[in-house]
């Protein structure tokens, strides 16, 4: 008998296709109007890693524990730079994602693309793209990103301009 772990995923709903097409059209229009330079967009994503014990490379035994070990990794690409890999132990939630942004992502971006007015912040031409993972949609995360990237955050859950 084998036990299988159900992994929740985002459900596609009826209007997702139309929203994605609209999003792509808005992005293409901004590129055509020269209001968005693609080399100034930080494209980011995160992934959950599940760890298992391997005693023999030809045979794997899963750890059957109530709380299996897992971690998360975040990375971004902007221009010709890779931002990250940043590792997060345990669950990725709003608090851990906010800490990642504050302690790792934004300082790294500010080092590469400093703002003229405040070298601790990324420059005003930089835009931040993210997916719709629940941790990225938390109010505290959105407020922080709006402070750092006012009207320069790109997400499917909102208009392109924030």
N, C-alpha and C positions, 0 to 999 in steps of 0.2 A: 504494500500500500504506500502510495506517495502522496504527500501533502503538497499542495500548490498554494503559493502566496498570491493573492489578488493584488494587483497594483493599480490604484486609481489613475485614470488619465483624464485629460480634458475632453469633454463631450463636444462634438461638433453639432451646432444647432442650425436651424434652417437659414437664418440670415447671415451665417458666417461667410459664405461664399461672396455675397454682395458686399459685406463690409470689407473683406480682403481686396476685392476688385477696386472699391472706392479708395481704400488706403493706397494701393499701388498707383492708381490714377493721380491721387494727390501728390505722391512722392515724385512721379514722373513729371508732373506739371511744375513742381518746385525745382527740379533739376533743369527742365527746359527754360524756366524763367530765370535761371541762374541765382535763385535764392537759397539753394542747397548745393553745397559742394560735397560730393560723396566721400572725399578724402577727409572731411571734417566730422564724419559720423562715427561714433563708437558703437560698433555692433557687438552685442554681448549675449551670452547664454550661460546657463548653469545646468549641471547634471548631477544626479544622485548616484553614488557608487555603493554597491552592496558588496561587502567583503565576506569571503568564505575561506575556510581553512583548506589548504592543499597539502597533503602529506606526500603524495606521489604525483608527478606531473602527468602521468597517464591515467590517474584515477582521482576523482574528486569526491570529497565528502562534505556535504553542506553542514554547517552548524545549525542545529535545531534548538534555538533559544527563543524565549519569548520576545526578546529585544535584540535582533541580529545587529551586528555592527554595520554602520553605514556612514558615509561622509558625502560631502558635496564639493564640487569643484566649479569655479567660475572663471571665465576668460572673456576677453574682449579683443577686438581688432579695430584699430583706427589708423588710417593711412597705411604706412608700412611698419607699424609697431604692433606688437602683441602686448596687451595689458593682462597681467596674471601669468600664470595659473595661481589662483588663490584657493586654498582649501579650507573648508568649514567642517568641523567635527559635528557629528550628530545631525539633527534636523535643521533644514533651512526654513526659517520663518521670518516674519517681519523684523524682529529684533536682531537676529544674526545677520540678515541681509543689510539692514541699516548700518550695523557695526562694520561690515565688510566695505560698504560704500565709504563711510567716514574715515576708516583707518587705513584702507588699502587703495581702493579704486580712485577716489577723487584726488588724494595726494599724488598718486602715480601720474594721473592725467595732468595735474598742475605742474609737475616737474617737466613733462614733455611739452605741454602747451600752456605756459603760464599766462594769466591775464595781465594786461598792462596796469590795471588799477589795483589788483590784488594778486600777487604771485602765488598765493596759497590756493587760488581757484583756477580751474581751467578757463582758457580764453573764451571770449564771447562768440566766436565762430563755431565752437564745438557743440555738437548735438549728441544726446545720449539715447540710444535705441535699446529697448528691452522687450522681452516677450510678455505674455500674460500670466506668468506663474503667480500663484496666490501670494507668495512672499513679496513680489514686486508691486502688488496692488494695495498693500497696506497703507493706511492713511499717513502714518508717520514717514514711511518711505517716500510716498508721493510728495508730501510737504517738503521733505529734505531735498529731493531732486528738483522740485520747483524753485527752491531757494538757490541751488547751485546752477541749474540750467533753466532759467525762467523762459518759458515758451520755446524751449529747445529740447524737449523730451519727446521721443517718438515711441508710440505704443499703439497696438491694435485696439486697446480698450478706450481710446480717446481719439480726438482729432490729431492730426499730425503736429499741430502747433501747440498742443497741451491744453 
